[in-house]
Amino acid sequence: MSDTVEQEREVRERVFAAAALADDLVLRQETARLHPADIAEILDQLDDDNERLSVFSVLDDDRAAEVISDVGESARAALLARLADAHITTLLEGLDSDDAADLLGELPEDRKLLLLHRADPETRRDVQGLLSYPDDSAGGLMKTEVASVDIGTTVRQVRTYLRQHRDDFHDIHNVFITDHKKKLVGYVPVRNLLMADDGSSVDEILLSDLVSVSATVDQEEVAHLFEKYDLLSLPVVDASELLVGRITVDDVVDVIEEEATEDMLKMAGVGDEPLGLHGPVKALRTRLPWLGLNLMTATVSAAAISLFQETIHQVAIAAAFMTVVASQGGNAGVQTMTLVVRGLVLGELSPHNTRRIVMRELTIALLNGTVLGSVAAATVYAWTGNVRLASVMATAMIINMLIAAALGTLVPMGLRRLGADPAVASSVFVTAGTDLLGFLVFLGLLSVALGI
Amino acid sequence: MSDTVEQEREVRERVFAAAALADDLVLRQETARLHPADIAEILDQLDDDNERLSVFSVLDDDRAAEVISDVGESARAALLARLADAHITTLLEGLDSDDAADLLGELPEDRKLLLLHRADPETRRDVQGLLSYPDDSAGGLMKTEVASVDIGTTVRQVRTYLRQHRDDFHDIHNVFITDHKKKLVGYVPVRNLLMADDGSSVDEILLSDLVSVSATVDQEEVAHLFEKYDLLSLPVVDASELLVGRITVDDVVDVIEEEATEDMLKMAGVGDEPLGLHGPVKALRTRLPWLGLNLMTATVSAAAISLFQETIHQVAIAAAFMTVVASQGGNAGVQTMTLVVRGLVLGELSPHNTRRIVMRELTIALLNGTVLGSVAAATVYAWTGNVRLASVMATAMIINMLIAAALGTLVPMGLRRLGADPAVASSVFVTAGTDLLGFLVFLGLLSVALGI
């Protein structure tokens, strides 16, 4: 493996160099040695659209179709904008229906219609059907190329049927079995067909522990089914339970990565901004609202602090120490919140263990608060020699850690209960709370202790 | 589907109720209607170990084996601690080698040896071999049940071979082909065997675009290969390139979830603490160090603030406004950092686009800073009527947003360059920087503006 990795890296470097020079001969030679997925990765990493086009143009139709369906969103948009309609039509006809629909779905409406019009009737019908589903639904993930046979078919007949549709079924894992009303009744994994006698009927080897989804189900739910039931392919049915497509595990792997990325970005308040390659102005749309919200909450905190101007005027160093209390609370709150958000998403938190989780987080907060509060109090005492200030520090720290644990569990759980996504900007809400309450508790206690 | 979801929920509630009463009869009846994966989920959600044992005890051996390999770590530990050795031995023999190794790997050393000793020789040999690999390596993920045939074998012979090993090969996707020295030379997907003629040789349909890994490769790299090349199963080879096992996509789906969870937790400074069900003391070990580090950095910030005691003494409200500057920087820094960490993990950031990403983040920061800085300055002016204070606010805010963008990109990239994990506690480092520099910039500018 290490040999091939080394070799592959060298080939890549030669491709990067040749792309810069638009050297078609070298590009053709070197890309021929790479897997389409590697070529897609290179296109993602190239920054210059002309260089991307140089690399893409040397690929033959089959490989071009594989590469265009593997490449990231921004590289794809750049390529599609520069390719001729005739070229895209060829690509579309070489793609599975789901990939063809994904590709068309990213184009402007008028170009999409034009290209659909140019495509062959079968592609047009399949792709138009798929485009009617939302991107992030089961319908948006499925492909229409499904192997299905009626009950009573023999294994020999199934083999003939598969051979006849070899191109459509290049990645099937199961053959689905339907009854005489075309309703889905079971499936047979291809390996079981291989182990069965050619003369036997699919009825004898049919498995009926069938998991299926309706086309409108959300992709997060689809991913959850794949994980839970260790599926390779999931049949999709319409409202009358007729088989309309299937979702394959390779697409679900991408969905899982995508959902994890989305959750991380949402927690940080970056909305659903795709990674770093869009224009900066687009990024403002997702980030500015959360920063604006944070400015509002920070201003409320500032107003709370301003209530204690007299205290701060008398003990200016308090302005330094209050930030330590707030900062500790913020970090502890984000720790708890991250665990809880992830637990909610993975389905590990349920009404049956919520109370225990909350109690556990409060216990941890008490222990952390006691340890860190003591250290902080000792530091304050060594620094100022003021026992009152030191005791206020310890007390405020413990209280703010408890507040952090409460907010870290309740904010995401509350968002979930309200039907909102628990990941959405949880960290903005949690740190707003630990800042505000941290300042209030510290300055409040100090004022009382000093009799101000 | 919605019918079944409703029904399943009712069955679950009856299982929860029956578990509380240890009602074996109802438990046997109701669990029989559930998929093993659903039973595992129920065991994860139960809090009481006796209730878990009641549910588990009514399962027959086959289902018990499936459930125990599906259940989460803490429920499994609780069950294994209470099951008799003879029962565990039966479970082991019903499991695939990888699941058997995972299960034994979680037991204390002396019990593990005892159980290995009791197992049949084949299980013992396979499992002992697998236990020699680290948990998070390809060897730790693979199973030893591999279908492989020599070059020259006919499709008919392959079918007979698969039938003979039906139990071991219940989840195979590919038959691997080896040369006369037992070296791996290619593979045939089972669907291609099914489409081929029985009389043909595997040589005719063999695919040689083989991706394989050595047993010592890290699981993150394994997951990356599955995603990139859309694999269903990946052969694992030893140092002399002999086939020793295979990794299947269902296990990789779990790895991807696990790695995403780990990255999120690491970013928040919760180390590799597994979700919420371990004792609180264990949690302290992972969280306290990062909170301790944060206490140190917050104390440094406090010391920086204390340099400006005279300024704060004169303008006590400055203590309120400086927290707004720090808070905005922290949030903006975490936004950038999250995008960059995720981009590094997904391989979307490379030396070829680093500069562009940094420039882009700085541009966004300048735009965000200008908008939010103006709002903040207007607020300060409305509040205090002090123009100097307002201009200091705007300037400090813009500068701290730029600092946040720089730290948000450079901290994770720097950690990566040092060979460290870019996710590890990046948020602790980034917010430490935006706090410290935010306070310094604001108070420094204010002192100059006021001539203190």
Interface residues (C-beta under 8 A of the other chain):
Chain A: M1 S2 F16 H35 A37 D38 E41 D44 Q45 L46 D47 G72 V158 R159 L162 R163 R166 F169 D171 I172 H173 V190 R191 L193 L194 M195 D198 D209 S212 V213 S214 V217 F226 E227 K228 Y229 D230 L231 L232 V237 V249 D250 V252 V253 D254 I256 E257 A260 T261 D263 M264 L265 M267 A268 G269 V270 E273 L275 G276 L277 P280 V281 A283 L284 R287 L288 W290 L291 G292 N294 L295 A298 T299 S301 A302 A303 I305 S306 Q309 E310 I312 H313 A316 I317 A318 A319 A320 F321 M322 T323 V324 A326 S327 Q328 G330 N331 A332 V334 Q335 M337 T338 L339 V340 V341 R342 G343 L346 G347 E348 L349 S350 H352 N353 R356 I357 R360 E361 T363 I364 L367 N368 V371 L372 V375 A376 T379 S427 V428 T431 D435 F439
Chain B: M1 S2 F16 H35 A37 D38 E41 D44 Q45 L46 D47 G72 V158 R159 L162 R163 R166 F169 D171 I172 H173 V190 R191 L193 L194 M195 D198 D209 S212 V213 S214 V217 F226 E227 K228 Y229 D230 L231 L232 V249 D250 V252 V253 D254 I256 E257 A260 T261 D263 M264 L265 M267 A268 G269 V270 E273 L275 G276 L277 P280 V281 A283 L284 R287 L288 W290 L291 G292 N294 L295 T297 A298 T299 S301 A302 A303 I305 S306 Q309 E310 I312 H313 A316 I317 A318 A319 A320 F321 M322 T323 V324 A326 S327 Q328 G330 N331 A332 V334 Q335 M337 T338 L339 V340 V341 R342 G343 L346 G347 E348 L349 S350 H352 N353 R356 I357 R360 E361 T363 I364 L367 N368 V371 L372 V375 A376 T379 S427 V428 T431 D435 F439
